[in-house]
């Protein structure tokens, strides 16, 4: 990378932007992100089935519009939008239109009916779904010095960090509101989530009517991690977050900070169970009456269990944001 060769110190936001999305960045690599890490989309086709069911609920809440959009934010190689459209009933599928929003180039084998865009389409009606998108929106990192002052963390292309200037302005206000680091403690870290709040608000604003959902690694104001979550992934393993283009660089999302008025926050486990993915084993009696169906149901239960597992994918946060319609996802509403 350019700054690596020069040994230039950059803020983590700029360094990550270049490392992930620059001309030779990680997300430009031909093998795609699925070669390096496994999301819910890759874990089981049940995830696409559940999202297709949610799209059906949005369709009903919208009064079955003539055109129903499914917008896949951070689409990778289009796996989710492909799976969702495949699972739709014929009557819904005939009105559905898929959009894959991704900064990398369009895969050559993607269904020609799916539109490939660098930005979400404006004014559409339907479901905007951002699965593990916000955690890859680059942001700056702050760390407290010996006096307890929050300073920007600067980084070189080899991952070496140095302290920068004190955090000021809107970023300082965001820290004070959403991730206060206190005073007098050295070495506390926070990821300044303001760019993610802005990115999410901009994505939601593209919907004319419908539902926007963000699904991600998340933390909340009552339990922020004291040393941050910035990390890297390469070839299926967690690694040091080195901004050299060879690996994913990610940090968990302060989803409560992203939420707009009217939003609901819940876990993936709660959301998928509300959509019919329970992980319950089939009854043993099925094994004797229909062994093939039993084996199929058992495999599905195993996949559902992974998607809803405590300590794993089930703990992901879901941010559910209605736009001009009642919240169509079943389940308990906030008081």
C-alpha angles and dihedrals in degrees: 000000000000097000091044092058091048094042088232120173113229136173112261092250095059094038092051093046090057095041095051105030107019121111092278096026128139096259091052092061114116096232092062129217094291088074090062108035140013122234130185088268091061095040096067142346085233088081092060089044091054092047090049088054089051089050088054091053090050089050090055092047089052093051094250100291122211089250123031117194127210110192115193108200115205088009098183102197094343097266097140099044090047092051095045095051090048092055097050120109113252095253092054094038091057089062099035125105122192126215123187112199112199138136094219122083121281114267112248094229098049116125107269090226091068113087114223114213139171091215131029115268116258126242099007125150119227141045126339109195124188110188110184092338103119094054087065096050100109119243140172124257126224128201130184118241128214090285093051093252115146109236130182113256114232123202140193126218091264092056097257110146133209132179117258135188123318115276111258142168123016092352091056090049090051091052092048091050102038111016112018112188096198126221132284098021116112123211100023111144137201135177109229103230099191094110089054093050088052094045092050094047089050092050093048090049090062091067115093090193132341139064133312119200129186118193119189153125099292146183132187139218096264093056113027113165107253095221100036130243105254109145145144136238129203131165093350096309133103111245140172112290099252113167097218100114094253097103146024115270115204144160131192117262129247090222093176089061091051095050117110124205112295095026126136125213121205140144125269088243091059094043097049093045088053087054094050103267105125109152091224115152117244117253114273090232088071089064091066098039099041114005094179093053090046093054090047092048092046091053090049091050090053092052091046090050090055092049092051101034120138110240090025139049092335090067093060114119123245118204107197115194120182117206114199094334136076114267102272098193110105118235144074117329122216115263 
